[in-house]
Amino acid sequence: MDFADQVVVVTGGGRGLGAALVRAFAGQGARVVIDYRRSREQAEALADELGDRAIAVAADVTDRTQVDALFATARERFGTPVTTVVNNALADFAFNGDARSHADAITWDEFSGQFEGSVRGALNVAQAALPGMRELGAGRIINVGTNLFQNPVVPYHDYTAAKAALLSLTRTLAADLGPDGITVNMVSGGLLRTTDASAATPEEVFDAIAANTPLRRVVTPAEFADAALFFASPWSRAVTGQNLVVDGGLVND
């Protein structure tokens, strides 16, 4: 699928990494649906910036009814099914190791909240996308992961466990949906400079991570988005069930 033929849903697309993903796809000529939950002003401003090839739509990805309505709106607006989804939406979270919940105090509710956003949300979006993708005979599902389950430099227990489960879902969906011409892959970043979630990260943490990467710097949201473009591009047509780590080489196994 050429980008000009794609209709892309980016969940949590109004700000931070989501906005970088939206701009990356729009920059390649794709039509983009900017999903948001609370960031209405940012999402609508981004849609206005991108013109008639973008639309902002409110939907909480943990609510299947709202997700179905999102896909119906996208099809009505662009006249064709959604071809590509990027599961980027993140339950409320801040990357601040000093304020994280430690092993002796973290609650199951914290785990549950992250699983709701990362796993249930991604499943809702994937299932809502399937009828249209099967109609087209092709589709791309791209999940946003983390390098923390390979290298838990900061033990964010709840966030990391949910993203590890999302990797498992990525691989089982890839096995299940391959016969339909649908690929399912994950792009896993480290700490990004800077998103809303990483804004709480102390500067010395950024510096320490940069010093330990071969590139000697922290990856930006735009650089992360480049990798998502690969998984949506014609050049990845034989790639599925994979997890690509984009963190400047911090994790390299």
Backbone as JSON, one array per atom type, in Angstrom:
{
  "sequence": "MDFADQVVVVTGGGRGLGAALVRAFAGQGARVVIDYRRSREQAEALADELGDRAIAVAADVTDRTQVDALFATARERFGTPVTTVVNNALADFAFNGDARSHADAITWDEFSGQFEGSVRGALNVAQAALPGMRELGAGRIINVGTNLFQNPVVPYHDYTAAKAALLSLTRTLAADLGPDGITVNMVSGGLLRTTDASAATPEEVFDAIAANTPLRRVVTPAEFADAALFFASPWSRAVTGQNLVVDGGLVND",
  "N": [[0.84, -1.19, 0.0], [0.73, 2.05, -1.02], [1.5, 5.18, 0.57], [-0.21, 7.25, -0.13], [-2.57, 5.96, -0.58], [-3.46, 5.17, 1.82], [-5.47, 5.15, 4.79], [-5.07, 6.25, 7.92], [-5.31, 5.54, 11.32], [-4.33, 7.09, 14.2], [-4.01, 6.51, 17.47], [-4.44, 8.42, 20.44], [-3.45, 10.71, 19.24], [-3.24, 13.47, 19.39], [-1.22, 14.88, 20.71], [2.22, 15.05, 21.86], [4.11, 12.08, 21.32], [2.15, 10.93, 19.7], [1.28, 13.08, 18.06], [3.6, 13.51, 16.59], [3.7, 11.12, 15.15], [1.34, 11.39, 13.64], [2.01, 13.64, 12.05], [4.14, 12.54, 10.63], [2.96, 10.51, 9.02], [1.09, 12.04, 7.59], [2.87, 13.66, 6.26], [3.84, 11.96, 4.35], [1.77, 11.76, 2.65], [-0.48, 10.33, 3.41], [-3.9, 9.89, 4.48], [-5.17, 10.93, 7.57], [-6.48, 9.99, 10.7], [-7.0, 11.53, 13.64], [-7.08, 10.41, 16.67], [-8.37, 11.24, 19.88], [-8.65, 11.63, 23.45], [-8.84, 13.47, 25.67], [-7.54, 15.65, 24.67], [-8.65, 17.77, 23.02], [-8.36, 20.42, 21.95], [-5.66, 20.44, 21.07], [-5.7, 18.33, 19.22], [-7.58, 19.14, 17.3], [-6.37, 21.48, 16.42], [-4.11, 20.42, 15.23], [-5.26, 18.92, 13.18], [-6.36, 21.02, 11.69], [-4.01, 22.25, 10.89], [-3.0, 20.35, 9.13], [-4.85, 20.16, 7.11], [-7.27, 19.09, 4.6], [-6.74, 16.39, 4.57], [-6.76, 15.31, 7.02], [-8.42, 14.47, 10.08], [-9.88, 15.12, 13.24], [-10.99, 13.11, 15.85], [-12.92, 12.27, 18.65], [-12.41, 9.63, 20.9], [-12.4, 7.22, 23.38], [-10.17, 4.72, 23.71], [-10.51, 2.5, 25.29], [-13.16, 1.97, 25.29], [-15.26, 0.15, 23.47], [-17.53, 0.81, 21.96], [-17.19, 3.56, 21.41], [-14.86, 3.36, 19.9], [-15.72, 1.91, 17.65], [-17.43, 3.82, 16.59], [-15.59, 5.78, 15.91], [-14.21, 4.54, 13.76], [-16.3, 4.33, 11.95], [-16.81, 7.04, 11.45], [-14.39, 7.74, 10.27], [-14.48, 6.25, 7.89], [-16.71, 7.35, 6.67], [-15.83, 9.95, 6.26], [-13.58, 9.69, 4.55], [-14.31, 7.88, 2.64], [-13.49, 5.25, 2.35], [-12.29, 2.14, 3.78], [-10.39, 2.08, 6.88], [-6.95, 1.6, 6.59], [-4.68, 1.32, 8.11], [-3.49, 1.18, 11.42], [-2.21, 2.79, 14.3], [-1.38, 1.98, 17.39], [-1.05, 3.95, 19.8], [-2.05, 5.26, 22.02], [-1.92, 6.04, 25.46], [-2.48, 5.12, 28.77], [-2.94, 7.34, 31.54], [0.17, 8.44, 32.57], [3.39, 9.1, 33.91], [6.8, 9.48, 33.28], [8.74, 9.37, 35.69], [11.06, 8.48, 37.7], [11.57, 8.96, 40.39], [9.09, 9.37, 41.46], [7.7, 7.06, 41.03], [5.72, 4.07, 41.66], [6.8, 1.79, 44.02], [7.94, -1.66, 44.45], [6.95, -2.72, 46.84], [4.68, -1.29, 47.31], [3.08, -0.79, 45.11], [-0.1, -1.0, 43.5], [-2.69, -3.32, 42.44], [-4.61, -2.0, 41.0], [-3.18, -0.02, 39.68], [-1.68, -1.54, 37.86], [-3.86, -2.61, 36.44], [-4.98, -0.33, 35.26], [-3.0, 0.37, 33.39], [-2.99, -1.95, 31.77], [-5.56, -1.79, 30.76], [-5.39, 0.5, 29.1], [-3.17, -0.07, 27.34], [-3.45, -2.76, 26.41], [-6.21, -3.63, 26.29], [-7.18, -1.38, 24.94], [-5.66, -1.47, 22.52], [-6.55, -3.92, 21.51], [-9.3, -3.41, 21.12], [-9.14, -1.46, 19.09], [-7.83, -2.86, 17.03], [-9.69, -4.91, 16.52], [-11.89, -3.4, 15.67], [-10.87, -2.44, 13.33], [-10.6, -4.66, 11.69], [-12.81, -5.63, 9.94], [-12.84, -3.76, 7.78], [-10.19, -3.94, 6.86], [-10.1, -6.6, 6.05], [-11.95, -6.47, 4.01], [-10.49, -4.97, 2.19], [-8.39, -6.66, 1.78], [-5.93, -6.39, 2.9], [-3.81, -4.9, 5.42], [-2.4, -2.86, 8.05], [-1.19, -3.07, 11.26], [0.18, -1.37, 13.88], [1.89, -1.37, 16.81], [2.77, 0.47, 19.72], [5.52, 0.08, 21.71], [7.93, -0.57, 24.32], [11.37, -0.29, 25.37], [11.81, -1.1, 27.9], [11.06, -3.59, 28.9], [13.08, -5.17, 28.1], [15.3, -3.97, 29.07], [15.12, -2.87, 31.97], [15.8, -0.16, 33.07], [14.7, 1.75, 34.69], [12.45, 0.64, 37.0], [9.47, 0.61, 36.14], [6.83, -0.87, 37.07], [4.07, -1.42, 36.42], [3.53, -0.14, 33.92], [5.51, -1.31, 32.27], [4.9, -4.06, 32.39], [2.4, -4.07, 31.13], [3.07, -3.25, 28.53], [4.72, -5.36, 27.8], [2.84, -7.39, 27.67], [1.42, -6.39, 25.51], [3.26, -6.78, 23.48], [3.18, -9.57, 23.3], [0.53, -9.84, 22.41], [0.83, -8.58, 19.96], [2.35, -10.49, 18.55], [0.72, -12.78, 18.59], [-1.56, -11.86, 17.26], [-0.38, -11.31, 14.8], [0.18, -13.91, 13.91], [-2.4, -14.89, 13.67], [-3.69, -13.19, 11.85], [-2.21, -13.04, 9.54], [-2.95, -14.67, 7.23], [-4.97, -13.07, 6.21], [-3.7, -11.05, 4.98], [-2.83, -9.08, 6.64], [-0.51, -7.3, 8.48], [1.18, -7.24, 11.63], [2.97, -5.41, 13.84], [5.47, -4.13, 16.14], [6.8, -1.09, 17.41], [9.33, -0.15, 19.5], [10.29, 2.18, 21.77], [12.8, 3.92, 23.7], [13.26, 6.18, 26.37], [11.98, 9.21, 25.23], [12.92, 12.34, 23.83], [11.24, 15.17, 23.54], [8.32, 14.07, 25.25], [4.89, 14.48, 26.4], [4.63, 12.61, 28.43], [7.26, 12.13, 29.16], [8.07, 14.52, 30.11], [8.28, 14.91, 32.79], [10.64, 13.77, 33.47], [13.8, 13.96, 34.99], [16.52, 16.1, 33.95], [19.07, 15.04, 34.22], [18.69, 12.34, 33.92], [18.02, 12.04, 31.22], [20.54, 12.8, 30.23], [22.18, 10.76, 31.22], [21.17, 8.5, 29.9], [21.67, 9.21, 27.23], [24.49, 9.2, 27.27], [25.03, 6.51, 27.39], [24.27, 5.4, 25.0], [25.11, 4.28, 21.68], [24.81, 6.35, 19.81], [25.01, 8.54, 21.36], [22.95, 10.24, 22.17], [19.52, 11.12, 22.92], [16.66, 9.64, 21.54], [14.31, 11.26, 19.37], [10.74, 12.07, 19.18], [10.04, 12.35, 16.44], [12.01, 10.85, 15.15], [11.43, 8.31, 16.12], [8.92, 8.01, 14.94], [9.64, 7.66, 12.28], [10.33, 4.95, 12.11], [7.88, 3.73, 12.49], [6.67, 4.44, 10.11], [8.06, 2.77, 8.35], [6.97, 0.21, 8.94], [4.44, 0.56, 7.95], [4.82, 0.86, 5.32], [5.25, -0.1, 1.78], [7.64, -1.52, 1.71], [7.79, -3.15, 3.89], [6.28, -5.37, 3.5], [6.61, -8.11, 3.83], [7.08, -8.45, 6.49], [6.21, -9.29, 9.7], [4.9, -9.63, 13.04], [7.04, -8.62, 14.45], [9.35, -6.84, 16.61], [10.68, -3.79, 16.71], [13.3, -2.1, 18.06], [13.82, 1.2, 18.87], [15.97, 3.15, 20.01], [18.35, 4.49, 19.89], [20.32, 2.61, 20.1], [20.65, 1.74, 22.68], [19.52, -0.6, 23.74], [20.53, -3.53, 22.35], [20.17, -6.21, 21.62]],
  "CA": [[0.0, 0.0, 0.0], [1.39, 3.34, -1.02], [0.96, 6.04, 1.62], [-1.32, 8.05, -0.65], [-3.77, 5.13, -0.57], [-3.73, 4.72, 3.19], [-6.19, 5.9, 5.81], [-4.34, 5.85, 9.12], [-5.79, 5.96, 12.63], [-3.32, 7.18, 15.25], [-4.69, 6.73, 18.75], [-3.68, 9.38, 21.24], [-2.69, 11.42, 18.22], [-3.34, 14.92, 19.49], [-0.08, 15.54, 21.33], [3.37, 14.21, 22.17], [4.51, 11.12, 20.29], [1.04, 10.77, 18.76], [1.3, 14.17, 17.08], [4.73, 13.25, 15.69], [3.26, 10.05, 14.26], [0.38, 11.98, 12.71], [2.73, 14.47, 11.08], [4.95, 11.68, 9.78], [2.1, 9.88, 8.02], [0.56, 13.09, 6.72], [3.97, 14.13, 5.42], [4.0, 11.01, 3.25], [0.58, 11.81, 1.8], [-1.59, 9.53, 3.92], [-5.01, 10.54, 5.18], [-4.93, 10.58, 8.96], [-7.52, 10.19, 11.7], [-6.33, 11.87, 14.9], [-7.91, 10.05, 17.82], [-8.0, 11.86, 21.15], [-9.59, 11.43, 24.56], [-9.05, 14.75, 26.35], [-6.74, 16.72, 24.04], [-9.44, 18.26, 21.89], [-7.79, 21.62, 21.33], [-4.44, 20.08, 20.35], [-6.03, 17.46, 18.09], [-8.25, 19.93, 16.27], [-5.37, 22.39, 15.85], [-3.26, 19.61, 14.36], [-6.06, 18.62, 11.97], [-6.42, 22.25, 10.9], [-2.67, 22.45, 10.32], [-2.74, 19.39, 8.05], [-5.8, 20.37, 6.02], [-8.39, 18.18, 4.37], [-6.33, 15.0, 4.65], [-6.74, 14.92, 8.43], [-9.64, 14.73, 10.86], [-9.76, 14.81, 14.67], [-12.19, 12.41, 16.34], [-12.82, 11.87, 20.05], [-12.79, 8.25, 21.24], [-11.64, 6.55, 24.42], [-9.91, 3.42, 23.11], [-10.95, 1.41, 26.16], [-14.6, 1.85, 25.1], [-15.42, -0.39, 22.12], [-18.57, 1.55, 21.24], [-16.57, 4.78, 20.91], [-13.9, 3.0, 18.85], [-16.5, 1.59, 16.44], [-17.91, 5.09, 16.03], [-14.4, 6.4, 15.32], [-13.96, 3.93, 12.45], [-17.4, 4.7, 11.06], [-16.58, 8.42, 11.06], [-13.26, 7.76, 9.34], [-14.92, 5.75, 6.58], [-17.63, 8.34, 6.09], [-15.07, 11.13, 5.84], [-12.62, 9.44, 3.47], [-14.93, 7.05, 1.62], [-12.82, 3.96, 2.22], [-11.96, 1.64, 5.11], [-9.09, 2.35, 7.47], [-5.96, 0.61, 6.17], [-3.52, 1.29, 9.0], [-3.71, 1.73, 12.76], [-1.05, 2.9, 15.19], [-1.87, 1.96, 18.76], [-0.14, 4.8, 20.56], [-2.71, 5.83, 23.2], [-1.31, 5.63, 26.72], [-3.18, 5.5, 29.99], [-2.23, 8.41, 32.25], [1.43, 7.95, 33.1], [4.51, 10.04, 33.84], [8.09, 8.82, 33.47], [9.48, 10.04, 36.75], [11.46, 7.38, 38.57], [11.49, 9.34, 41.8], [7.69, 9.35, 41.91], [7.07, 5.8, 40.65], [5.29, 3.16, 42.72], [7.79, 0.75, 44.24], [7.43, -3.03, 44.49], [6.22, -3.03, 48.07], [3.52, -0.41, 47.48], [2.27, -0.67, 43.9], [-1.39, -1.67, 43.63], [-3.18, -3.95, 41.22], [-5.34, -0.99, 40.23], [-2.22, 0.64, 38.78], [-1.47, -2.48, 36.76], [-5.09, -2.72, 35.67], [-5.12, 0.87, 34.46], [-2.1, 0.28, 32.25], [-3.46, -3.0, 30.89], [-6.74, -1.27, 30.07], [-4.99, 1.39, 28.02], [-2.24, -0.65, 26.37], [-3.87, -4.04, 25.83], [-7.61, -3.56, 25.9], [-7.31, -0.35, 23.9], [-5.13, -1.96, 21.25], [-7.44, -4.98, 21.02], [-10.51, -2.76, 20.6], [-8.83, -0.79, 17.82], [-7.55, -3.89, 16.03], [-10.94, -5.6, 16.15], [-12.72, -2.48, 14.9], [-10.24, -2.26, 12.01], [-10.54, -5.9, 10.91], [-13.74, -5.77, 8.81], [-12.39, -2.95, 6.65], [-8.95, -4.49, 6.33], [-10.43, -7.82, 5.32], [-12.6, -6.03, 2.77], [-9.43, -4.52, 1.29], [-7.43, -7.74, 1.57], [-4.62, -5.98, 3.43], [-3.88, -3.95, 6.52], [-1.21, -2.68, 8.88], [-1.41, -2.74, 12.67], [1.48, -1.02, 14.45], [1.74, -1.12, 18.24], [3.88, 1.21, 20.34], [6.01, -0.63, 22.88], [8.99, 0.06, 25.11], [12.56, -1.13, 25.59], [11.98, -1.34, 29.33], [10.96, -5.0, 29.3], [14.38, -5.77, 27.8], [16.32, -3.28, 29.86], [14.33, -2.06, 32.91], [16.7, 0.76, 33.77], [13.83, 2.25, 35.76], [11.43, -0.4, 37.1], [8.06, 1.01, 36.13], [6.27, -2.22, 37.06], [2.77, -1.51, 35.76], [3.68, 0.25, 32.51], [6.34, -2.28, 31.56], [4.15, -5.31, 32.28], [1.35, -3.9, 30.12], [3.69, -3.22, 27.21], [5.16, -6.73, 27.51], [1.63, -8.1, 27.23], [1.1, -5.91, 24.18], [4.15, -7.48, 22.55], [2.6, -10.9, 23.1], [-0.64, -9.68, 21.55], [1.35, -8.28, 18.63], [2.79, -11.71, 17.89], [-0.4, -13.71, 18.37], [-2.37, -11.28, 16.19], [0.34, -11.51, 13.54], [-0.02, -15.3, 13.49], [-3.81, -15.1, 13.35], [-4.19, -12.33, 10.78], [-1.38, -13.12, 8.35], [-3.68, -15.15, 6.06], [-5.83, -12.0, 5.7], [-2.86, -9.99, 4.41], [-2.67, -8.03, 7.65], [0.7, -7.42, 9.28], [1.1, -6.67, 12.98], [4.33, -5.21, 14.34], [5.64, -3.2, 17.26], [7.96, -0.21, 17.49], [9.58, 0.08, 20.92], [11.24, 3.25, 22.05], [13.21, 4.18, 25.05], [12.85, 7.52, 26.74], [12.02, 10.12, 24.08], [13.12, 13.74, 24.17], [10.52, 15.01, 24.79], [6.88, 13.95, 25.1], [4.2, 14.87, 27.62], [4.89, 11.62, 29.47], [8.65, 12.22, 29.62], [8.36, 15.89, 30.56], [8.61, 14.87, 34.22], [11.94, 13.11, 33.65], [14.89, 14.92, 35.29], [17.48, 16.27, 32.87], [20.23, 14.17, 34.41], [18.34, 11.02, 33.4], [18.25, 12.16, 29.78], [21.98, 12.85, 29.99], [22.75, 9.43, 31.5], [20.79, 7.6, 28.82], [22.43, 9.61, 26.04], [25.89, 8.79, 27.43], [25.13, 5.06, 27.27], [23.85, 4.95, 23.68], [26.14, 4.48, 20.66], [24.63, 7.63, 19.13], [25.26, 9.58, 22.37], [21.83, 11.18, 22.29], [18.21, 10.52, 23.16], [15.82, 9.63, 20.33], [13.19, 12.2, 19.36], [9.51, 11.49, 18.66], [10.06, 12.3, 14.98], [12.84, 9.71, 14.75], [10.63, 7.13, 16.42], [7.86, 7.92, 13.94], [10.21, 7.14, 11.05], [10.27, 3.49, 12.15], [6.47, 3.36, 12.27], [6.43, 4.55, 8.68], [8.56, 1.57, 7.69], [6.03, -0.9, 9.09], [3.26, 0.85, 7.15], [5.24, 1.07, 3.93], [5.32, -1.3, 0.93], [8.89, -2.24, 1.92], [7.67, -4.09, 5.02], [5.15, -6.26, 3.17], [6.89, -9.47, 4.28], [7.52, -8.37, 7.88], [5.1, -9.28, 10.66], [5.21, -10.21, 14.33], [8.36, -8.16, 14.86], [9.48, -5.73, 17.54], [11.84, -3.0, 16.35], [13.68, -1.18, 19.14], [14.34, 2.47, 18.35], [16.41, 3.86, 21.21], [19.72, 4.95, 19.72], [21.26, 1.51, 20.33], [20.8, 1.42, 24.12], [19.27, -2.05, 23.77], [21.0, -3.99, 21.05], [20.14, -7.66, 21.47]],
  "C": [[0.87, 1.24, 0.0], [0.74, 4.24, 0.03], [-0.23, 6.85, 1.12], [-2.64, 7.29, -0.66], [-4.21, 4.73, 0.83], [-4.61, 5.71, 3.95], [-5.69, 5.38, 7.15], [-5.02, 6.4, 10.37], [-4.62, 5.95, 13.6], [-4.04, 7.46, 16.56], [-3.8, 7.59, 19.64], [-2.86, 10.29, 20.37], [-2.64, 12.93, 18.37], [-2.1, 15.62, 20.01], [1.07, 14.55, 21.5], [3.78, 13.33, 21.01], [3.41, 10.95, 19.26], [1.04, 11.84, 17.69], [2.45, 13.99, 16.11], [4.39, 12.15, 14.71], [2.28, 10.58, 13.21], [1.09, 12.78, 11.64], [3.57, 13.62, 10.12], [4.11, 11.05, 8.68], [1.53, 10.92, 7.05], [1.64, 13.6, 5.77], [4.26, 13.22, 4.24], [2.77, 10.94, 2.36], [-0.59, 10.97, 2.25], [-2.7, 10.42, 4.47], [-5.0, 10.02, 6.61], [-6.12, 10.93, 9.84], [-6.82, 10.36, 13.04], [-7.3, 11.55, 16.04], [-7.42, 10.78, 19.06], [-9.05, 11.54, 22.19], [-9.89, 12.75, 25.24], [-8.42, 15.92, 25.61], [-7.45, 17.3, 22.82], [-8.77, 19.44, 21.19], [-6.54, 21.28, 20.51], [-4.76, 19.27, 19.1], [-6.67, 18.26, 16.96], [-7.29, 20.93, 15.63], [-4.46, 21.64, 14.89], [-3.99, 19.27, 13.07], [-6.16, 19.86, 11.08], [-5.09, 22.52, 10.2], [-2.46, 21.57, 9.09], [-3.75, 19.46, 6.91], [-6.78, 19.23, 5.83], [-8.01, 16.71, 4.36], [-6.24, 14.52, 6.1], [-8.06, 15.28, 9.1], [-9.37, 14.33, 12.3], [-11.07, 14.23, 15.16], [-11.96, 11.97, 17.78], [-13.24, 10.42, 20.22], [-11.84, 7.75, 22.32], [-11.42, 5.12, 23.94], [-10.3, 2.25, 24.0], [-12.44, 1.15, 26.05], [-14.86, 1.4, 23.66], [-16.47, 0.36, 21.31], [-17.99, 2.83, 20.65], [-15.58, 4.48, 19.78], [-14.62, 2.66, 17.56], [-17.0, 2.86, 15.77], [-16.78, 5.85, 15.36], [-14.16, 5.86, 13.91], [-15.08, 4.26, 11.46], [-17.23, 6.13, 10.56], [-15.45, 8.52, 10.04], [-13.69, 7.31, 7.95], [-15.85, 6.73, 5.89], [-16.86, 9.53, 5.54], [-14.24, 10.84, 4.59], [-13.14, 8.47, 2.41], [-14.29, 5.7, 1.39], [-12.47, 3.45, 3.61], [-10.58, 2.11, 5.59], [-8.14, 1.22, 7.07], [-4.91, 0.33, 7.23], [-3.91, 1.85, 10.36], [-2.39, 1.75, 13.52], [-1.59, 3.02, 16.6], [-0.86, 2.65, 19.67], [-0.74, 5.29, 21.87], [-2.14, 5.21, 24.48], [-2.19, 6.07, 27.87], [-2.33, 6.5, 30.75], [-0.98, 7.86, 32.92], [2.48, 9.04, 32.94], [5.8, 9.29, 34.13], [8.94, 9.65, 34.42], [9.84, 8.98, 37.78], [11.36, 7.71, 40.03], [10.08, 9.23, 42.34], [6.99, 8.03, 41.61], [6.63, 5.0, 41.87], [6.3, 2.02, 42.83], [7.14, -0.61, 44.48], [6.59, -3.31, 45.72], [4.94, -2.21, 48.23], [2.61, -0.35, 46.27], [1.0, -1.51, 44.04], [-1.79, -2.33, 42.32], [-3.97, -2.97, 40.37], [-4.41, -0.26, 39.27], [-1.88, -0.26, 37.59], [-2.68, -2.52, 35.85], [-5.28, -1.52, 34.76], [-4.23, 0.84, 33.23], [-2.51, -0.82, 31.26], [-4.7, -2.55, 30.11], [-6.33, -0.41, 28.87], [-4.17, 0.71, 26.95], [-2.78, -1.89, 25.67], [-5.33, -4.0, 25.39], [-7.82, -2.53, 24.79], [-6.83, -0.82, 22.55], [-6.02, -3.05, 20.66], [-8.71, -4.38, 20.44], [-10.26, -2.15, 19.23], [-8.59, -1.82, 16.72], [-8.83, -4.57, 15.58], [-11.85, -4.69, 15.34], [-12.18, -2.3, 13.49], [-10.41, -3.48, 11.11], [-11.54, -5.98, 9.76], [-13.29, -4.98, 7.58], [-11.12, -3.49, 6.03], [-9.21, -5.77, 5.54], [-11.14, -7.51, 4.01], [-11.55, -5.63, 1.74], [-8.44, -5.63, 0.94], [-6.04, -7.41, 2.07], [-4.83, -5.02, 4.58], [-2.58, -3.92, 7.29], [-1.65, -2.3, 10.29], [-0.03, -2.54, 13.29], [1.25, -0.65, 15.91], [2.98, -0.42, 18.79], [4.26, 0.52, 21.64], [7.07, 0.16, 23.63], [10.18, -0.87, 25.19], [12.72, -1.51, 27.05], [11.81, -2.8, 29.72], [12.2, -5.78, 28.88], [15.48, -5.2, 28.69], [15.63, -2.34, 30.85], [15.21, -1.14, 33.75], [15.98, 1.51, 34.89], [12.68, 1.26, 35.86], [10.01, 0.16, 37.26], [7.24, -0.29, 35.98], [5.0, -2.33, 36.2], [2.87, -1.21, 34.27], [4.42, -0.82, 31.72], [5.61, -3.61, 31.37], [3.08, -5.21, 31.2], [1.93, -3.9, 28.72], [4.24, -4.59, 26.82], [3.98, -7.57, 27.04], [1.23, -7.67, 25.83], [2.01, -6.53, 23.13], [3.63, -8.89, 22.27], [1.39, -10.83, 22.18], [-0.21, -9.36, 20.12], [1.67, -9.57, 17.88], [1.65, -12.7, 17.66], [-1.35, -13.17, 17.29], [-1.7, -11.46, 14.84], [0.12, -12.92, 13.01], [-1.44, -15.54, 13.02], [-4.24, -14.38, 12.09], [-3.35, -12.36, 9.5], [-2.12, -13.63, 7.12], [-4.62, -14.11, 5.45], [-5.02, -10.89, 5.04], [-2.62, -8.84, 5.35], [-1.4, -8.29, 8.44], [0.52, -6.7, 10.61], [2.51, -6.6, 13.54], [4.34, -4.2, 15.47], [6.89, -2.35, 17.05], [8.15, 0.15, 18.96], [10.65, 1.14, 21.1], [11.77, 3.16, 23.46], [12.62, 5.52, 25.46], [13.01, 8.44, 25.53], [12.18, 11.55, 24.57], [12.37, 14.63, 23.17], [9.04, 14.86, 24.45], [6.23, 14.43, 26.39], [4.54, 13.92, 28.76], [6.31, 11.73, 30.01], [9.02, 13.62, 30.11], [8.75, 15.93, 32.04], [9.98, 14.26, 34.5], [13.02, 14.15, 33.93], [15.92, 14.95, 34.16], [18.67, 15.33, 33.0], [19.95, 12.75, 33.92], [18.5, 10.99, 31.89], [19.75, 12.08, 29.47], [22.61, 11.48, 30.19], [22.41, 8.44, 30.39], [21.57, 7.93, 27.56], [23.87, 9.11, 26.11], [26.08, 7.3, 27.21], [24.64, 4.52, 25.92], [25.0, 5.15, 22.68], [26.04, 5.84, 19.96], [24.88, 8.83, 20.05], [24.17, 10.65, 22.4], [20.55, 10.4, 22.5], [17.36, 10.68, 21.91], [14.68, 10.63, 20.47], [11.92, 11.5, 18.89], [9.49, 11.37, 17.14], [10.89, 11.13, 14.47], [12.13, 8.39, 15.03], [9.57, 6.93, 15.34], [8.37, 7.39, 12.61], [10.1, 5.62, 10.98], [8.84, 2.99, 11.95], [6.12, 3.45, 10.8], [6.92, 3.31, 7.94], [7.54, 0.44, 7.76], [4.73, -0.68, 8.32], [3.56, 0.89, 5.66], [5.2, -0.21, 3.11], [6.58, -2.13, 1.19], [8.84, -3.21, 3.09], [6.62, -5.16, 4.74], [5.36, -7.7, 3.63], [7.33, -9.52, 5.75], [6.3, -8.35, 8.78], [5.53, -10.0, 11.94], [6.53, -9.75, 14.92], [8.28, -6.98, 15.83], [10.78, -5.0, 17.23], [12.13, -1.99, 17.47], [14.36, 0.04, 18.55], [14.73, 3.32, 19.56], [17.86, 4.31, 21.12], [20.77, 3.89, 20.0], [21.46, 1.15, 21.78], [20.58, -0.07, 24.35], [19.65, -2.59, 22.4], [21.1, -5.52, 20.96], [18.72, -8.11, 21.15]]
}
